[in-house]
């Protein structure tokens, strides 16, 4: 799904097993500030948690002309889909690519009449992106905020 604005050109492709290390490294970079702020950053654990949960069948890789630029996982669960590992290279954040990818995923969920759930770290700027796209607070704890978006007609 290429962009149609003045964004850099980008595409989504199915993830491959060999993408796992690029995804794990991007996760460590993107999540580090929030994990450090919460006193939970661990150089090994942040990457290993991704490796342990990585399922290419539900993951898409975002590419620009420069190569790997991010990923997103939309995993089926009981009566909903979980949006996970929505990671975008820091240099591309804030330019509309994340919103464009998210709109496409949510359109799929709406077509299937599926709610979408996700969690973000307390204080994460990503929460504002999700709330702009219709996600609402479901519950929270001292570390995580759980959001849900019900399907739209």
N, C-alpha and C positions, 0 to 999 in steps of 0.2 A: 504494500500500500504506500506508494510514494507520496511525498508531500505535494501540495498544490499552492503553497504560498512562497514567500521569499526565504523560506528555510533552506538550509543546505539540503541537497538531495539525499534521500534516505530510503531504505527498503527494509522489510522484515522478511526473514527466511526461517525455515525450520531449524531448530538447534540440532547440533550433532554431538555425540559423546565427547569428541575431542575439543569442544568449546568449553568444557568445564573449567579449565585453568584460567582462561581469560575472564570468565564470569566470576570465578572465585576472587581473582585479583581485583576486578572492578568493584565487587562487593566490599572488599576490605578498604578500598580508597573512598568509596561513597559513604559508607557507614561509619568510618573512623571518627569524624567530628562528633556525631551524636553519641556513639558508644563511649568515647572519651569523656564527654560531658556527663554521662550517666555513671562513669566509673566502671564500665564493663568492657572496655576494649582489650582484647587478647589477640595478638598478631596471628597465632595459629588457629584459635577457635573460630574466628570470623570467617576464615577460608574453609575450614573443615566442616563447619555446619552446612555450608553451601554444597560442598562435595558430597556429603552424606545424603542430602535431600534432592540433589539434581536429577531431574527426569526430563531428558531431551524431548520426549514425545509431547509434553505439554508446554514446552518453552520455545519462544521465538527469539532470534538474534537480530538486533538492529545494526544495520551497516550503513556507512556513509562512503563516499569515494576513498576516504582514508582507511577504511576497513572497519573492524569491530568497534561499535560505539555504545552498545548496551544490550539489554535483554529484558524479557518479561515472561513470566510463567502464569498460565491460567489453568489451574488444576481442578478437575471435577471432584466434588465431595458430596456428602449426603445432602441433597436438596439445595445445593448452591455451588458456585465456583469460587475458588480461592485465588486471589490475585497475589502473586508472590514474586520476589526478586525482580521488581520493576526498577532496573538500574540503568542510568544514563550517564555517560562520561561527563565529568564536571564541566568541561568546556562547552557542552551542548545544552546544559540545563538552563532553563529560563528563556528559551527561544521558541517555544511552542511545539517542539517535537514530542515531548512527553504527553502533552494534551492531545495531539493528533493520534498518537498510538492508543491512548486511553479511550478516546472517542470510538475508535474502531473496535476495540475489545468490548466496550459497553454496548455497542450496537449489536454485536453477536449475542451477548447475554440477553438483551431485550428481545431479540428475535426468538431466542430459545425460552424466554420467560423465566430466566434464572437470576436469582439474587447473586450479588458478588460481595464477598467478604475479604477483608484484608486487615493486617495490623501494621502499625508504624510505631516507632519509638516515641516515648513522651518527648514533646518539644521539637519534633522533627518538622522541618519546613514542608516536607512532602504532604503532611496532613492538609494543608491549605489547597494543594492541587486536587486532592481527592474530594474535599468538601465542595470545591467549585464544580465538580462533576456529579454532585448529587449524593455523595456518601454522607452518612450520619453516624454519630456516636452510638455504638451498641453497648460497650462496656470498656473499662480501663482498669489498670493496676499501676503500681509505681513505675513500671518500666514500659509497658505496652498500652497502646490505644487501639481498640478493635472497632472497625467501621464496617458498615453494610450499606449497600445500594440496592434497593428493590427495583425490579424490572419496570421499565416505562412502556406505555402502550405504543 
